[in-house]
Amino acid sequence: MRTRQITKVLIPRRGLGTALAVFILLAVMVLAVLPIRSYLEQQNQLTSLQQHISQINKQQKALQSKVKELKTNQAVINLARKDYGLVKKGQQAYVITNQNKSS
């Protein structure tokens, strides 16, 4: 009967410690990089959203100014004349058509 010899491969302790240290260092780097990348992405999103909010606030102020203007009687009269062709009692409205047409 044949007998097999089992040989042990011994890894020096110094090499094992170095390998373990490198593995731990890599694990820490991987675990640190992911949150940092996520944080940076969130900061970019935050900056983008803040700019968007700033634009919306400017639009809101402009619209509030327009609403305030449209609440005046003169603005209503001007819109009625310009957009709807309305005139005050006693006035006559004239419509000029085909100004560029030559006869």
Secondary structure, 3 states (H helix, E strand, C coil): CCCCCCCCCCCCHHHHHHHHHHHHHHHHHHHHHHHHHHHHHHHHHHHHHHHHHHHHHHHHHHHHHHHHHHCCHHHHHHHHHHHHCCCCCCCCCCCCCCCCCCC
